[in-house]
Amino acid sequence: MFNPWLEEVWRVGWLLIVGYLLDLVFGQDNVFVFLALVIYVIGLFYHLHVLERWLRERRTPDPPETKGMWGLIFNHIYRLHSHNRNRKRKLALMVTRFQEAAAAMPDGIVILRSNDEIEWFNGAARKLLGLRTPHDVGQAITNLLRHPLFMNYLSRLDYAEPLIISSPQDDNTILSIHLVPYGKEQRLLVAQNITRLQRLEDMRRNFVANVSHELKTPLTVIMGYLEMIIDMEDDCTRQWDRQLQQMSHQAQRMQGIVEDLLLLSRLETQEANKVDHEINVPEMMSHLINDAKILSGDQNHIIEFNIDKQLALYGNESELKSAFSNLIFNAIRYTPEGGKIIINWRSDNEQALLEVCDTGVGIASHHIPRLTERFYRVDVARSRETGGTGLGLAIVKHVLNRHEAQLRITSRIGEGSQFQCIFPKTRVIELAKQ
């Protein structure tokens, strides 16, 4: 089999042998060996010059006509270059297709470099974000979108949830901004026009709030008359006692749903109070634990609590009380008779942590992501028996969001559940020891 490298070795060997023989014939001391090496080096420089000129000029894609080892090298470089050229052509085609597809999308697409500079954007981004071609390419996105919420969203590096802001082009247009990290510290900004969805959501909230408000008065009247009839204790009342008690129970349940809907509507529509107050959480927890014992009644629940009496919060007292009570009362409602409930209020790495643990039936993992949806119930029949409205955890989620806190839920079937409310250190207060 032809081996160019072996041929090159033979060529060098013959040159040295010929030079050595000439030195013997003419009585020279390695002069002809030196000349043979010089001739070989000149040949190397010549082929290097041909290679450099071919790579530099590229007048023809085909390599120069060369034999032996240098022909092999030229062929390898040629194949490598052809492979890279085909690869580059495919990549360029993919980029073109991506840009064509992105340009046809109704959502604004912006490609950001690691330093937040704009690399590319589509036509929808020009319309929704007010970007201009080619003036804004290479500009920092923060120089063009100066909305404070967007600046904060971009710098916090947490893009799990989209940012809802108004368009810089039109205050009546509502945008959902989502950042997707990819590649080497690059990010894809997606701006979606959700004005119609936002208006539908506002209509839904207003509808629920109005209906709940309108139901509150007639329910109050109905409950008042039912209580009056039940308290009469005559023969007619005793005859219909079971039916009246059921009516009263269902009216109370309806009133609870209406009150929760009104609270949830207020949490969704009103802005969070920027002036926070110091909340004595240990004192609040002591009242809630007493209410929990009353709610437990004769079910013989074992209620343990560990309350850090020096740990308080900045926030809204009525909202936090509503969130904490929902978690604690849910644990009472959904824990079987004789079960155990543990309530902890403690600090953890400068954060404040409320833990409500129970030994109830537990929750399947596929239910957990949807537990904070309004009216979502794991067991509808049991929820009705215990008086649940299906709104408690939705209220908890909104209250925690308004207090920059997180809700973490873990549960196992047959072992129980754990609900954790994690408050940032900016909300934590250390009370003086009494």
Summary of the structure (lengths in Angstrom):
residues: 434
radius of gyration: 38.7
end to end distance: 95.7
largest distance: 147.7
contacts: 1184
relative contact order: 0.06
helix: 55%
strand: 19%
